């Protein structure tokens, strides 16, 4: 596990033993994209969060339902085979999100440049 900076946010990344990226995630309006070599998944809230983060999440690929995740108890009901790195990243995102993803972004103005 690690992190990379992308577009002003910190995005989690899973690497193999040779330090090559296996899976990477990024925010998109409360949904997360999980991309790896040969797959692209979307992690969406399965319920509207009341005060903080949703307790149920759904992992999809296009219109195909892959897995249903719950935060407490932490478990996954997997319908289709998915890479372990993508499942691990799904739990990290469901529990912690991406730091700063809800922070307002104000563009920098450079007067006289």
PLY file of the C-alpha trace (Angstrom):
ply
format ascii 1.0
element vertex 113
property float x
property float y
property float z
element edge 112
property int vertex1
property int vertex2
end_header
0.00 0.00 0.00
1.10 3.52 -0.67
-0.18 6.83 -2.00
0.38 9.14 -4.95
-0.66 12.75 -5.51
-3.23 13.28 -8.27
-5.06 16.54 -9.06
-4.67 17.97 -5.57
-5.68 14.81 -3.68
-3.83 11.87 -2.19
-4.85 8.65 -3.95
-4.16 5.20 -2.45
-2.21 2.69 -4.51
-1.37 -1.02 -4.12
2.05 -2.20 -5.35
3.48 -5.67 -5.87
6.80 -6.91 -4.43
8.70 -5.27 -7.33
7.07 -1.90 -6.42
4.98 -1.88 -9.61
1.45 -0.48 -9.27
-1.29 -3.12 -9.25
-4.33 -0.99 -8.38
-4.96 2.72 -7.92
-8.02 4.66 -6.79
-9.28 8.20 -7.26
-12.36 10.22 -6.18
-15.33 11.19 -8.36
-18.31 12.82 -6.59
-18.50 10.34 -3.71
-17.74 7.39 -5.95
-14.29 5.89 -6.40
-12.61 4.50 -9.48
-10.32 1.52 -8.93
-8.06 0.84 -11.88
-5.52 -1.89 -12.41
-3.89 -3.80 -15.20
-6.77 -5.32 -17.15
-9.67 -3.99 -15.05
-11.52 -0.82 -14.11
-14.06 -0.89 -11.28
-16.26 1.66 -9.59
-16.98 1.66 -5.86
-20.28 3.39 -5.09
-22.12 3.91 -1.80
-24.89 1.35 -1.34
-26.75 3.67 1.01
-26.93 7.39 1.66
-24.52 8.23 4.48
-26.18 9.92 7.45
-23.31 11.61 9.22
-20.07 10.40 7.70
-19.20 7.48 5.40
-21.70 4.97 4.02
-21.79 1.59 5.77
-22.56 -0.41 2.62
-20.72 -0.20 -0.69
-21.15 -1.82 -4.11
-18.27 -2.70 -6.44
-19.24 -2.66 -10.13
-17.66 -2.96 -13.56
-19.80 -1.09 -16.08
-23.27 -2.52 -15.37
-21.96 -5.76 -13.85
-22.41 -6.15 -10.09
-19.22 -7.67 -8.61
-19.37 -7.39 -4.82
-21.27 -5.96 -1.87
-19.12 -4.66 1.01
-20.07 -3.70 4.55
-17.91 -1.69 6.94
-19.24 -3.19 10.20
-18.87 -6.09 10.27
-16.12 -5.84 7.64
-17.11 -8.38 5.02
-17.58 -8.78 1.28
-20.11 -10.83 -0.63
-18.36 -11.45 -3.94
-20.48 -12.44 -6.94
-17.75 -12.46 -9.60
-14.00 -13.12 -9.16
-12.08 -9.89 -8.52
-8.37 -9.21 -7.87
-7.34 -9.18 -4.20
-5.69 -5.76 -4.64
-8.99 -4.24 -5.82
-10.87 -5.75 -2.87
-8.24 -4.50 -0.41
-8.38 -1.02 -1.92
-12.20 -1.10 -1.73
-12.08 -1.67 2.03
-9.50 1.10 2.51
-11.67 3.55 0.55
-14.87 2.48 2.33
-13.25 2.99 5.74
-11.12 6.08 5.19
-11.98 7.68 1.84
-9.30 9.85 0.28
-7.84 12.61 2.51
-8.95 16.05 1.37
-11.48 14.86 -1.20
-14.21 17.11 0.24
-11.96 20.13 0.71
-12.79 23.11 -1.50
-10.32 23.76 -4.28
-9.57 27.40 -4.94
-7.58 28.21 -8.06
-4.38 30.20 -7.64
-4.34 33.59 -9.35
-1.05 35.03 -10.49
-1.39 38.75 -11.08
1.08 40.36 -13.38
2.61 37.12 -14.66
0 1
1 2
2 3
3 4
4 5
5 6
6 7
7 8
8 9
9 10
10 11
11 12
12 13
13 14
14 15
15 16
16 17
17 18
18 19
19 20
20 21
21 22
22 23
23 24
24 25
25 26
26 27
27 28
28 29
29 30
30 31
31 32
32 33
33 34
34 35
35 36
36 37
37 38
38 39
39 40
40 41
41 42
42 43
43 44
44 45
45 46
46 47
47 48
48 49
49 50
50 51
51 52
52 53
53 54
54 55
55 56
56 57
57 58
58 59
59 60
60 61
61 62
62 63
63 64
64 65
65 66
66 67
67 68
68 69
69 70
70 71
71 72
72 73
73 74
74 75
75 76
76 77
77 78
78 79
79 80
80 81
81 82
82 83
83 84
84 85
85 86
86 87
87 88
88 89
89 90
90 91
91 92
92 93
93 94
94 95
95 96
96 97
97 98
98 99
99 100
100 101
101 102
102 103
103 104
104 105
105 106
106 107
107 108
108 109
109 110
110 111
111 112
